[in-house]
Amino acid sequence: MEKKEVFIRPIQEKEDDAVYQMFQDIPATQNDATNRANGLSRIEFDTFCKKMTERSIAAANGRKEFSDNRIPQTIYIIFDNDVPVGFGKFRPFLNEACIKIRAGHFGYMISPKYQGKGYATQLLSFLKEEARKIGLQEIEGVARKKNSASCRVMEKNGGKIKEHIDKDVVYTIALQTKTR
């Protein structure tokens, strides 16, 4: 049995065909999460990657929002043995746009053929570390009540239910500071 070599990196301005295909394999909406790259032509996908890289730089520099209410965030891609299997989003700030659409600090989508293999759990663990690095004490995530798989991912990562709002469950995950 081949050992899994999982790694995670930010989306790049120019991605290869394997990453493009992974974004096409993940539905445009899945459990009310959105994959805005699904259905894009290859040229449109290249523009998407460039814009996402710009949003990532804005988020890293502390920008909390854009004039068109876009949310500063970084998209990370998770790979297994160089095969892209999914992506996650990390938002260092929850601005008014996040609150309006009930977006938490993070989100993740895994290609259907790779779901149930622990990739979302690994991805969220990585996103927690990214949040810890910038000094956040707690992060928040939202899942549909009917999405038991996503709820389990958050619970495996220390998530505690904060509240139920309509069809959603809001989780908070406390981030321990590293001690020496």
C-alpha positions in Angstrom: 0.0 0.0 0.0 1.4 3.4 -1.0 2.0 5.8 1.8 0.1 9.1 1.6 2.3 12.1 1.1 -0.1 14.9 1.8 0.9 18.6 1.5 -1.0 21.8 1.4 0.0 25.1 -0.3 -1.7 28.4 -1.3 -3.2 28.7 -4.7 -0.8 30.2 -7.2 -1.2 32.8 -9.9 -0.8 30.1 -12.5 -2.0 26.5 -11.8 -1.5 23.4 -13.9 -4.2 21.3 -15.6 -4.5 18.9 -12.6 -5.5 21.7 -10.3 -7.9 23.1 -12.9 -9.5 19.7 -13.3 -9.9 19.3 -9.5 -11.8 22.6 -9.3 -14.0 21.3 -12.2 -14.6 17.9 -10.4 -15.9 19.7 -7.2 -19.5 20.8 -7.8 -20.3 24.5 -7.9 -22.3 24.1 -4.8 -22.0 21.3 -2.3 -23.8 21.3 1.1 -24.3 25.1 0.4 -20.6 25.7 0.1 -19.5 27.4 -3.2 -16.8 26.5 -5.6 -16.7 29.6 -7.8 -14.1 28.0 -10.2 -16.4 25.2 -11.3 -17.5 25.7 -14.9 -14.9 28.2 -15.7 -13.0 27.9 -19.0 -9.2 27.4 -18.7 -8.6 31.1 -19.5 -11.3 32.2 -16.9 -9.7 29.8 -14.4 -6.3 31.5 -14.9 -8.0 34.9 -14.1 -9.6 33.4 -11.1 -6.2 32.2 -9.8 -4.7 35.6 -10.2 -7.6 37.3 -8.4 -7.4 34.7 -5.5 -3.7 35.4 -5.2 -4.4 39.1 -4.9 -7.1 38.4 -2.2 -4.6 36.3 -0.4 -2.0 39.1 -0.4 -4.7 41.5 0.8 -5.7 39.2 3.6 -2.1 38.7 4.7 -1.6 42.5 4.8 -4.6 43.0 7.1 -7.1 44.2 4.6 -10.5 43.5 6.0 -12.7 44.1 2.9 -12.9 45.2 -0.6 -15.3 47.9 -2.0 -17.4 45.2 -3.7 -17.8 43.3 -0.4 -15.4 40.5 -1.5 -13.9 38.8 1.4 -10.1 38.8 1.8 -9.1 35.1 2.1 -6.4 32.6 1.1 -7.3 29.5 -0.8 -5.1 26.5 0.0 -5.0 23.3 -2.1 -4.5 19.9 -0.5 -2.5 17.3 -2.5 -1.9 13.6 -2.0 1.1 12.3 -3.8 1.0 15.4 -6.1 -2.7 14.8 -6.9 -4.9 17.8 -5.9 -7.8 16.4 -3.9 -9.5 19.5 -2.5 -9.2 23.1 -1.3 -9.8 25.2 1.8 -10.4 28.8 2.4 -9.0 30.8 5.3 -10.4 34.2 6.2 -8.4 36.0 8.9 -11.2 38.5 9.5 -15.0 38.1 9.7 -16.3 41.3 8.1 -19.9 42.4 7.4 -19.9 40.4 4.2 -19.0 37.2 6.1 -21.7 37.8 8.7 -24.3 38.5 6.0 -23.7 35.2 4.2 -22.8 33.2 7.4 -19.2 32.5 6.3 -16.8 31.5 9.0 -13.0 31.8 9.2 -12.7 28.7 7.1 -14.4 26.5 4.5 -13.3 23.4 2.6 -14.4 21.3 -0.3 -13.0 17.9 -1.3 -13.4 16.3 -4.7 -16.2 13.7 -4.5 -13.9 10.8 -5.4 -11.6 11.7 -2.4 -14.3 12.4 0.2 -14.3 10.3 3.4 -10.5 9.8 3.4 -9.6 12.3 6.1 -8.5 15.1 3.8 -11.0 17.7 5.1 -9.8 16.9 8.7 -6.2 17.4 7.7 -7.0 20.6 5.8 -8.9 22.1 8.8 -6.0 21.2 11.1 -3.7 23.1 8.7 -6.0 26.1 8.6 -6.1 26.1 12.4 -2.3 26.4 12.4 -2.5 29.3 9.9 -4.9 31.1 12.3 -2.7 30.4 15.3 0.3 31.9 13.4 -1.5 35.3 13.0 -2.5 35.3 16.7 -6.2 34.3 16.5 -7.4 32.7 19.8 -10.5 31.2 18.2 -11.9 30.5 14.8 -15.5 30.0 13.7 -17.0 27.7 11.1 -20.5 27.0 9.8 -22.0 23.9 8.4 -25.5 22.8 7.5 -27.1 20.7 10.2 -27.7 18.0 7.6 -24.0 18.0 6.7 -22.9 15.5 9.4 -19.5 14.9 7.7 -18.5 18.5 8.0 -19.8 18.7 11.5 -17.6 15.7 12.4 -14.5 17.4 10.7 -15.0 20.4 13.0 -15.5 18.3 16.1 -12.4 16.2 15.3 -10.5 19.5 15.2 -11.8 20.6 18.6 -15.0 22.4 17.4 -17.7 23.1 19.9 -21.2 24.1 19.0 -21.7 27.8 19.5 -25.3 28.1 18.2 -27.9 26.8 15.8 -29.2 29.3 13.3 -32.0 28.2 11.0 -30.5 25.3 9.0 -26.9 26.0 10.2 -24.7 24.9 13.1 -22.0 27.4 14.1 -18.9 26.0 15.6 -16.0 27.7 17.5 -12.6 26.1 17.7 -10.3 27.4 20.4 -6.6 27.7 19.4 -4.1 26.8 22.1 -1.0 29.0 22.1 2.2 27.1 21.7 4.2 26.8 24.9 7.9 26.2 25.0 
